[in-house]
Amino acid sequence: METTAPAGETGWYVDDRCTDCDVARQLAPGLIAQGEGRSEVVRQPRDESETRQMRAAALACHTRSIRPAGGRLDPAAPDPFPLALEPDVLLCGHNSTHTAGANAYLLRRPSGTWMMVDTPRFSERLAERYEALGRFTDVLLTHRDHAAHGRGWADRLGARLWIHEGDLDAAPDADQVLRGTDPVDVAEGVRVFPLPGHTRGSVLYVADERYCFSGDSFYWARTLQDIEVAQSVTWYSIEELATSLARTVDALRFEWLLPGHGGRKQLPASEMARRMERLADRARGMRPRPVDFTALRW
């Protein structure tokens, strides 16, 4: 028997500040869909579970464009973030306008310590919530677009801030600077692969040959049901990204694709490897395009 959503947060809508970043559609599929240059609510929540999805989308939205009829979220309703994707990987939510609405993640290590990969918006309330999880050792930035809150989070959590030298001007006070194009271990079980292309200093982090935090280098395109690169939003060089993929793809092993923008996906490592090889082959034929956010295939 179908139930109705709890009273207090009904009549959901997307306001005109939406930037079509896809975050809400990731968290509330079936309720929020892509419209003409923005997200749209296509169906109201029918039960408590769907209301939680809608609230998660609202709290992740970097422009706070997902709203109930009254315009304000119920402050007494629970905040689902950080949201567990697996026991050791949490989605931060609370995306920031200063990182183009990018997703950020928390990664727990076997020692019980934590790493942050890219950053959500900064607030004391979130910091207290993260500190309750345990000790943080590192804040790992994937590239310049996601660096805005890096120093603030690293200082608040007592962690080291990492960035590649190619994007160092975006975080000149980083504690650890990655250099060159060779993969390097940044901690036990965590390896960084420099992948210049989206920006000069783009990198991805792979933990335990299971989790790939790809930044904006590639993502899961739900419309294609495949791994894709953002060819129309490549700031540095699509040819350099193709070279980076060709150099790196044979060494990559992972099961979870966890990007800054675009869909997340879990597949067997062998299937991910096959799809990455196909992506590297496709990328060889890619050529520069004018920057066009509307051409992204979510």
GUVOGU-226821 format. One record per residue (C-alpha): residue number from 0; x, y, z; residue in three letters. Coordinates in pm, 1 decimal, decimal comma. Example, Ala and Ser with C-alpha at 12.3 -4.5 7.8 and 13.67 -1.06 7.14 Angstrom:
% GUVOGU-226821
+-----+----------+----------+----------+--------+
! num !       px !       py !       pz ! residu !
+-----+----------+----------+----------+--------+
!   0 !   1230,0 !   -450,0 !    780,0 !    ALA !
!   1 !   1367,0 !   -106,0 !    714,0 !    SER !
+-----+----------+----------+----------+--------+
This chain:
% GUVOGU-226821
+-----+----------+----------+----------+--------+
! num !       px !       py !       pz ! residu !
+-----+----------+----------+----------+--------+
!   0 !      0,0 !      0,0 !      0,0 !    MET !
!   1 !    142,8 !    337,9 !    -99,7 !    GLU !
!   2 !    202,4 !    584,9 !    182,8 !    THR !
!   3 !    237,2 !    959,6 !    164,9 !    THR !
!   4 !    545,6 !   1157,5 !    252,5 !    ALA !
!   5 !    569,8 !   1289,0 !    608,9 !    PRO !
!   6 !    407,8 !   1626,1 !    665,5 !    ALA !
!   7 !    629,9 !   1933,1 !    681,1 !    GLY !
!   8 !    829,8 !   1891,1 !    360,6 !    GLU !
!   9 !    603,0 !   1856,0 !     58,3 !    THR !
!  10 !    556,5 !   2038,6 !   -269,4 !    GLY !
!  11 !    923,7 !   2005,0 !   -365,7 !    TRP !
!  12 !   1056,5 !   2215,6 !   -652,9 !    TYR !
!  13 !   1385,5 !   2332,3 !   -810,1 !    VAL !
!  14 !   1442,0 !   2706,5 !   -813,6 !    ASP !
!  15 !   1599,5 !   2908,0 !  -1094,9 !    ASP !
!  16 !   1949,6 !   2911,3 !   -941,5 !    ARG !
!  17 !   2006,9 !   2549,6 !  -1049,3 !    CYS !
!  18 !   2327,5 !   2508,1 !  -1252,6 !    THR !
!  19 !   2242,0 !   2163,2 !  -1394,0 !    ASP !
!  20 !   2534,6 !   2008,1 !  -1205,0 !    CYS !
!  21 !   2366,3 !   1663,2 !  -1179,3 !    ASP !
!  22 !   2417,7 !   1619,7 !   -802,4 !    VAL !
!  23 !   2045,7 !   1616,5 !   -718,5 !    ALA !
!  24 !   1973,8 !   1361,1 !   -992,1 !    ARG !
!  25 !   2239,0 !   1130,6 !   -848,3 !    GLN !
!  26 !   2074,8 !   1132,0 !   -506,4 !    LEU !
!  27 !   1706,0 !   1135,9 !   -598,1 !    ALA !
!  28 !   1670,3 !    936,9 !   -920,8 !    PRO !
!  29 !   1311,9 !    907,6 !  -1032,0 !    GLY !
!  30 !   1217,6 !   1216,8 !   -834,0 !    LEU !
!  31 !   1449,8 !   1468,6 !   -999,1 !    ILE !
!  32 !   1542,5 !   1452,6 !  -1366,9 !    ALA !
!  33 !   1722,6 !   1663,4 !  -1624,2 !    GLN !
!  34 !   1511,7 !   1935,0 !  -1781,3 !    GLY !
!  35 !   1597,0 !   2220,5 !  -2015,5 !    GLU !
!  36 !   1934,6 !   2331,7 !  -1880,5 !    GLY !
!  37 !   1847,3 !   2250,9 !  -1520,5 !    ARG !
!  38 !   1708,5 !   1981,1 !  -1293,6 !    SER !
!  39 !   1334,9 !   1942,8 !  -1246,1 !    GLU !
!  40 !   1120,7 !   1765,8 !   -989,8 !    VAL !
!  41 !    925,1 !   1511,0 !  -1192,7 !    VAL !
!  42 !    748,8 !   1339,6 !   -905,1 !    ARG !
!  43 !    683,7 !   1417,4 !   -538,5 !    GLN !
!  44 !    806,3 !   1171,2 !   -271,6 !    PRO !
!  45 !    554,6 !    898,5 !   -190,7 !    ARG !
!  46 !    700,2 !    770,4 !    134,9 !    ASP !
!  47 !    959,3 !    840,3 !    401,0 !    GLU !
!  48 !   1240,3 !    674,8 !    204,7 !    SER !
!  49 !   1181,7 !    897,9 !    -95,9 !    GLU !
!  50 !   1154,6 !   1203,9 !    127,2 !    THR !
!  51 !   1498,8 !   1118,5 !    264,8 !    ARG !
!  52 !   1630,6 !   1102,2 !    -92,5 !    GLN !
!  53 !   1484,6 !   1442,6 !   -169,5 !    MET !
!  54 !   1629,4 !   1591,2 !    146,4 !    ARG !
!  55 !   1971,8 !   1444,3 !     65,1 !    ALA !
!  56 !   1953,7 !   1608,2 !   -278,4 !    ALA !
!  57 !   1857,7 !   1937,7 !   -115,7 !    ALA !
!  58 !   2147,1 !   1928,6 !    131,8 !    LEU !
!  59 !   2399,4 !   1833,2 !   -136,8 !    ALA !
!  60 !   2286,4 !   2098,9 !   -387,6 !    CYS !
!  61 !   2551,0 !   2370,4 !   -395,5 !    HIS !
!  62 !   2300,7 !   2644,2 !   -480,4 !    THR !
!  63 !   2041,3 !   2513,2 !   -231,0 !    ARG !
!  64 !   1795,0 !   2504,3 !   -520,8 !    SER !
!  65 !   1601,6 !   2193,9 !   -410,1 !    ILE !
!  66 !   1326,9 !   2319,7 !   -179,8 !    ARG !
!  67 !    994,9 !   2216,2 !    -23,7 !    PRO !
!  68 !    682,8 !   2423,7 !    -76,0 !    ALA !
!  69 !    755,6 !   2663,7 !    209,1 !    GLY !
!  70 !   1101,8 !   2737,7 !     71,8 !    GLY !
!  71 !   1287,5 !   2622,1 !    383,4 !    ARG !
!  72 !   1403,1 !   2278,1 !    491,8 !    LEU !
!  73 !   1279,3 !   2155,6 !    826,8 !    ASP !
!  74 !   1578,7 !   2212,3 !   1060,3 !    PRO !
!  75 !   1458,7 !   1930,3 !   1285,4 !    ALA !
!  76 !   1472,4 !   1670,9 !   1006,2 !    ALA !
!  77 !   1784,6 !   1449,9 !   1004,1 !    PRO !
!  78 !   2085,8 !   1529,8 !    788,6 !    ASP !
!  79 !   2194,0 !   1208,1 !    607,5 !    PRO !
!  80 !   2549,5 !   1324,4 !    548,6 !    PHE !
!  81 !   2811,0 !   1195,1 !    553,7 !    PRO !
!  82 !   2629,6 !    921,1 !    366,2 !    LEU !
!  83 !   2784,0 !    573,8 !    360,8 !    ALA !
!  84 !   2838,7 !    434,0 !     11,9 !    LEU !
!  85 !   3031,3 !    147,4 !    172,1 !    GLU !
!  86 !   3148,4 !    110,4 !    532,4 !    PRO !
!  87 !   3481,4 !    278,1 !    455,2 !    ASP !
!  88 !   3367,5 !    538,0 !    199,2 !    VAL !
!  89 !   3127,2 !    819,2 !    283,4 !    LEU !
!  90 !   2982,0 !   1086,9 !     56,5 !    LEU !
!  91 !   3021,5 !   1428,7 !    219,5 !    CYS !
!  92 !   2725,2 !   1609,4 !     62,5 !    GLY !
!  93 !   2696,9 !   1983,4 !    133,8 !    HIS !
!  94 !   2863,7 !   2061,2 !   -198,3 !    ASN !
!  95 !   3014,6 !   2406,0 !   -244,2 !    SER !
!  96 !   2960,9 !   2679,5 !   -500,8 !    THR !
!  97 !   3336,8 !   2741,7 !   -477,2 !    HIS !
!  98 !   3416,8 !   2393,5 !   -612,4 !    THR !
!  99 !   3158,0 !   2404,0 !   -893,8 !    ALA !
! 100 !   2930,1 !   2182,4 !   -685,2 !    GLY !
! 101 !   3173,9 !   1890,3 !   -681,8 !    ALA !
! 102 !   3122,4 !   1579,3 !   -471,6 !    ASN !
! 103 !   3370,5 !   1508,1 !   -192,5 !    ALA !
! 104 !   3435,8 !   1186,3 !     -3,3 !    TYR !
! 105 !   3568,3 !   1051,5 !    325,6 !    LEU !
! 106 !   3790,2 !    742,1 !    317,5 !    LEU !
! 107 !   3856,4 !    532,1 !    626,3 !    ARG !
! 108 !   4184,7 !    346,1 !    648,0 !    ARG !
! 109 !   4245,6 !     11,2 !    824,3 !    PRO !
! 110 !   4414,0 !    195,8 !   1112,7 !    SER !
! 111 !   4086,5 !    375,1 !   1183,8 !    GLY !
! 112 !   4211,6 !    711,0 !   1056,7 !    THR !
! 113 !   4038,9 !    907,4 !    781,8 !    TRP !
! 114 !   4123,2 !   1093,5 !    463,0 !    MET !
! 115 !   3911,5 !   1353,8 !    284,1 !    MET !
! 116 !   3915,7 !   1349,6 !    -97,4 !    VAL !
! 117 !   3824,7 !   1695,2 !   -229,9 !    ASP !
! 118 !   3612,4 !   1906,6 !     -1,2 !    THR !
! 119 !   3253,6 !   2001,7 !     80,8 !    PRO !
! 120 !   3160,4 !   2354,1 !    187,0 !    ARG !
! 121 !   3318,3 !   2443,9 !    519,6 !    PHE !
! 122 !   3118,9 !   2483,7 !    839,0 !    SER !
! 123 !   3188,7 !   2425,2 !   1206,4 !    GLU !
! 124 !   2886,0 !   2198,7 !   1230,3 !    ARG !
! 125 !   3023,0 !   1968,8 !    960,2 !    LEU !
! 126 !   3371,7 !   1981,2 !   1110,1 !    ALA !
! 127 !   3239,6 !   1865,5 !   1446,6 !    GLU !
! 128 !   3052,2 !   1583,5 !   1276,0 !    ARG !
! 129 !   3366,1 !   1467,1 !   1095,3 !    TYR !
! 130 !   3584,1 !   1495,2 !   1405,2 !    GLU !
! 131 !   3345,3 !   1260,8 !   1583,1 !    ALA !
! 132 !   3441,4 !    992,8 !   1329,3 !    LEU !
! 133 !   3806,1 !    989,4 !   1436,8 !    GLY !
! 134 !   4145,0 !   1133,3 !   1342,7 !    ARG !
! 135 !   4207,5 !   1272,2 !    993,5 !    PHE !
! 136 !   4552,2 !   1246,8 !    837,9 !    THR !
! 137 !   4515,5 !   1394,8 !    489,3 !    ASP !
! 138 !   4304,3 !   1612,9 !    262,2 !    VAL !
! 139 !   4367,3 !   1495,2 !    -94,4 !    LEU !
! 140 !   4285,0 !   1741,3 !   -372,8 !    LEU !
! 141 !   4230,5 !   1603,7 !   -721,3 !    THR !
! 142 !   4284,5 !   1937,0 !   -901,6 !    HIS !
! 143 !   4254,1 !   2313,7 !   -888,7 !    ARG !
! 144 !   3875,9 !   2338,5 !   -939,8 !    ASP !
! 145 !   3819,3 !   2160,1 !   -607,6 !    HIS !
! 146 !   4083,8 !   2336,5 !   -399,6 !    ALA !
! 147 !   3884,0 !   2628,4 !   -255,0 !    ALA !
! 148 !   3827,4 !   2487,5 !     95,8 !    HIS !
! 149 !   4134,7 !   2264,5 !    111,5 !    GLY !
! 150 !   4345,0 !   2468,7 !    350,9 !    ARG !
! 151 !   4052,9 !   2540,0 !    580,7 !    GLY !
! 152 !   3957,1 !   2173,6 !    610,2 !    TRP !
! 153 !   4316,1 !   2057,2 !    652,8 !    ALA !
! 154 !   4379,3 !   2307,5 !    932,2 !    ASP !
! 155 !   4049,9 !   2233,3 !   1106,4 !    ARG !
! 156 !   4106,4 !   1856,7 !   1096,1 !    LEU !
! 157 !   4481,3 !   1868,4 !   1170,0 !    GLY !
! 158 !   4554,9 !   1701,6 !    837,2 !    ALA !
! 159 !   4807,7 !   1742,9 !    556,2 !    ARG !
! 160 !   4691,8 !   1908,8 !    235,3 !    LEU !
! 161 !   4799,8 !   1752,1 !    -97,3 !    TRP !
! 162 !   4795,9 !   1890,8 !   -452,2 !    ILE !
! 163 !   4994,0 !   1838,8 !   -772,8 !    HIS !
! 164 !   5254,1 !   2093,8 !   -876,6 !    GLU !
! 165 !   5063,7 !   2160,4 !  -1199,1 !    GLY !
! 166 !   4783,7 !   2319,4 !   -996,6 !    ASP !
! 167 !   4992,4 !   2444,6 !   -707,0 !    LEU !
! 168 !   4888,9 !   2806,2 !   -757,0 !    ASP !
! 169 !   4538,6 !   2702,0 !   -647,2 !    ALA !
! 170 !   4676,7 !   2578,8 !   -311,4 !    ALA !
! 171 !   5020,4 !   2738,5 !   -272,5 !    PRO !
! 172 !   5032,8 !   2654,6 !     98,4 !    ASP !
! 173 !   4981,8 !   2280,9 !     45,6 !    ALA !
! 174 !   5182,3 !   2060,9 !    282,3 !    ASP !
! 175 !   5259,4 !   1790,6 !     23,9 !    GLN !
! 176 !   5321,9 !   1866,3 !   -344,1 !    VAL !
! 177 !   5297,1 !   1585,6 !   -596,6 !    LEU !
! 178 !   5534,9 !   1610,2 !   -891,8 !    ARG !
! 179 !   5576,5 !   1458,0 !  -1235,0 !    GLY !
! 180 !   5361,7 !   1188,0 !  -1391,4 !    THR !
! 181 !   5474,0 !    872,9 !  -1209,4 !    ASP !
! 182 !   5229,3 !    710,7 !   -965,6 !    PRO !
! 183 !   5323,5 !    751,3 !   -599,3 !    VAL !
! 184 !   5196,5 !    597,8 !   -275,9 !    ASP !
! 185 !   5061,6 !    872,4 !    -50,4 !    VAL !
! 186 !   4977,4 !    626,4 !    228,6 !    ALA !
! 187 !   4965,7 !    252,0 !    274,1 !    GLU !
! 188 !   4717,7 !    123,5 !     18,3 !    GLY !
! 189 !   4653,0 !    466,7 !   -134,4 !    VAL !
! 190 !   4822,5 !    553,0 !   -464,4 !    ARG !
! 191 !   4801,8 !    874,5 !   -664,2 !    VAL !
! 192 !   4813,7 !    872,7 !  -1044,7 !    PHE !
! 193 !   4892,7 !   1211,0 !  -1205,2 !    PRO !
! 194 !   4656,4 !   1254,7 !  -1499,8 !    LEU !
! 195 !   4710,8 !   1594,7 !  -1663,5 !    PRO !
! 196 !   4433,4 !   1682,3 !  -1906,5 !    GLY !
! 197 !   4126,4 !   1828,0 !  -1739,2 !    HIS !
! 198 !   4375,5 !   2062,9 !  -1571,9 !    THR !
! 199 !   4753,6 !   2061,1 !  -1580,7 !    ARG !
! 200 !   4766,5 !   1922,0 !  -1226,1 !    GLY !
! 201 !   4477,0 !   1675,3 !  -1229,4 !    SER !
! 202 !   4531,0 !   1350,1 !  -1040,9 !    VAL !
! 203 !   4325,4 !   1053,5 !   -928,0 !    LEU !
! 204 !   4359,9 !    849,2 !   -610,3 !    TYR !
! 205 !   4309,2 !    472,3 !   -590,6 !    VAL !
! 206 !   4263,4 !    306,9 !   -250,8 !    ALA !
! 207 !   4317,5 !    -65,0 !   -199,4 !    ASP !
! 208 !   4269,8 !   -130,2 !   -573,6 !    GLU !
! 209 !   3899,8 !    -88,6 !   -496,0 !    ARG !
! 210 !   3807,6 !    281,0 !   -486,1 !    TYR !
! 211 !   3901,0 !    526,5 !   -762,7 !    CYS !
! 212 !   3850,9 !    893,8 !   -677,0 !    PHE !
! 213 !   3878,6 !   1032,8 !  -1028,0 !    SER !
! 214 !   3819,3 !   1404,6 !   -972,9 !    GLY !
! 215 !   3703,8 !   1546,0 !  -1305,4 !    ASP !
! 216 !   3920,3 !   1324,0 !  -1525,4 !    SER !
! 217 !   3642,7 !   1073,1 !  -1601,2 !    PHE !
! 218 !   3304,8 !    968,2 !  -1461,3 !    TYR !
! 219 !   3014,8 !    725,8 !  -1508,7 !    TRP !
! 220 !   2773,5 !    863,5 !  -1770,7 !    ALA !
! 221 !   2431,0 !    720,4 !  -1692,1 !    ARG !
! 222 !   2296,4 !    818,8 !  -2033,7 !    THR !
! 223 !   2567,8 !    612,2 !  -2201,5 !    LEU !
! 224 !   2601,9 !    346,7 !  -1931,7 !    GLN !
! 225 !   2978,2 !    378,1 !  -1963,3 !    ASP !
! 226 !   3284,6 !    563,5 !  -1837,4 !    ILE !
! 227 !   3326,5 !    899,3 !  -2008,4 !    GLU !
! 228 !   3553,1 !   1204,8 !  -2007,5 !    VAL !
! 229 !   3418,4 !   1559,1 !  -2002,1 !    ALA !
! 230 !   3555,2 !   1644,7 !  -2344,8 !    GLN !
! 231 !   3357,0 !   1969,0 !  -2364,4 !    SER !
! 232 !   3484,9 !   2087,6 !  -2024,8 !    VAL !
! 233 !   3857,6 !   2020,0 !  -2042,7 !    THR !
! 234 !   4047,7 !   2328,9 !  -1935,9 !    TRP !
! 235 !   4404,3 !   2219,5 !  -2015,1 !    TYR !
! 236 !   4425,6 !   1968,9 !  -2302,5 !    SER !
! 237 !   4211,6 !   1681,5 !  -2425,7 !    ILE !
! 238 !   4513,2 !   1545,5 !  -2616,5 !    GLU !
! 239 !   4715,2 !   1547,8 !  -2294,9 !    GLU !
! 240 !   4432,0 !   1365,5 !  -2118,8 !    LEU !
! 241 !   4439,3 !   1099,1 !  -2391,5 !    ALA !
! 242 !   4815,4 !   1063,1 !  -2339,7 !    THR !
! 243 !   4765,1 !   1039,2 !  -1963,3 !    SER !
! 244 !   4503,9 !    767,4 !  -2000,6 !    LEU !
! 245 !   4720,2 !    567,8 !  -2239,5 !    ALA !
! 246 !   5011,1 !    588,4 !  -1994,4 !    ARG !
! 247 !   4803,6 !    499,7 !  -1688,8 !    THR !
! 248 !   4524,4 !    263,6 !  -1788,2 !    VAL !
! 249 !   4720,2 !    -63,5 !  -1762,4 !    ASP !
! 250 !   4816,1 !     13,9 !  -1402,8 !    ALA !
! 251 !   4466,6 !    106,6 !  -1284,2 !    LEU !
! 252 !   4265,4 !   -148,8 !  -1090,7 !    ARG !
! 253 !   3946,0 !    -51,7 !   -910,7 !    PHE !
! 254 !   3582,3 !   -153,2 !   -854,7 !    GLU !
! 255 !   3422,7 !    176,1 !   -748,9 !    TRP !
! 256 !   3435,0 !    485,8 !   -970,3 !    LEU !
! 257 !   3386,5 !    790,7 !   -746,1 !    LEU !
! 258 !   3415,0 !   1115,2 !   -946,7 !    PRO !
! 259 !   3382,6 !   1479,9 !   -852,2 !    GLY !
! 260 !   3110,2 !   1531,0 !  -1111,6 !    HIS !
! 261 !   2888,9 !   1276,4 !  -1281,6 !    GLY !
! 262 !   2765,0 !    935,0 !  -1181,5 !    GLY !
! 263 !   2920,2 !    687,2 !   -941,5 !    ARG !
! 264 !   2940,5 !    319,3 !  -1032,9 !    LYS !
! 265 !   3050,5 !    -14,0 !   -890,6 !    GLN !
! 266 !   3149,0 !   -299,1 !  -1124,0 !    LEU !
! 267 !   3389,0 !   -593,6 !  -1101,9 !    PRO !
! 268 !   3750,7 !   -483,6 !  -1139,6 !    ALA !
! 269 !   3787,2 !   -679,3 !  -1464,0 !    SER !
! 270 !   3489,5 !   -498,0 !  -1615,6 !    GLU !
! 271 !   3619,0 !   -158,9 !  -1502,5 !    MET !
! 272 !   3956,3 !   -241,1 !  -1659,0 !    ALA !
! 273 !   3789,5 !   -334,7 !  -1987,8 !    ARG !
! 274 !   3589,6 !    -13,7 !  -1994,0 !    ARG !
! 275 !   3894,8 !    195,4 !  -1908,1 !    MET !
! 276 !   4083,2 !     40,8 !  -2200,8 !    GLU !
! 277 !   3793,7 !    132,9 !  -2430,3 !    ARG !
! 278 !   3791,1 !    486,9 !  -2289,5 !    LEU !
! 279 !   4163,9 !    523,6 !  -2356,7 !    ALA !
! 280 !   4108,7 !    406,1 !  -2714,2 !    ASP !
! 281 !   3824,3 !    655,4 !  -2767,6 !    ARG !
! 282 !   4021,1 !    939,1 !  -2615,2 !    ALA !
! 283 !   4296,7 !    901,3 !  -2876,3 !    ARG !
! 284 !   4055,6 !   1036,6 !  -3136,3 !    GLY !
! 285 !   3930,2 !   1329,9 !  -2930,9 !    MET !
! 286 !   4016,5 !   1684,5 !  -3032,8 !    ARG !
! 287 !   3974,8 !   2020,3 !  -2855,6 !    PRO !
! 288 !   3625,3 !   2166,6 !  -2836,4 !    ARG !
! 289 !   3497,6 !   2502,0 !  -2716,0 !    PRO !
! 290 !   3397,7 !   2484,1 !  -2350,6 !    VAL !
! 291 !   3028,9 !   2391,6 !  -2344,0 !    ASP !
! 292 !   2865,5 !   2272,8 !  -2022,0 !    PHE !
! 293 !   2543,4 !   2189,5 !  -2205,2 !    THR !
! 294 !   2726,5 !   1922,0 !  -2406,2 !    ALA !
! 295 !   2806,2 !   1712,0 !  -2098,5 !    LEU !
! 296 !   2650,3 !   1366,8 !  -2121,0 !    ARG !
! 297 !   2536,5 !   1288,0 !  -1769,3 !    TRP !
+-----+----------+----------+----------+--------+
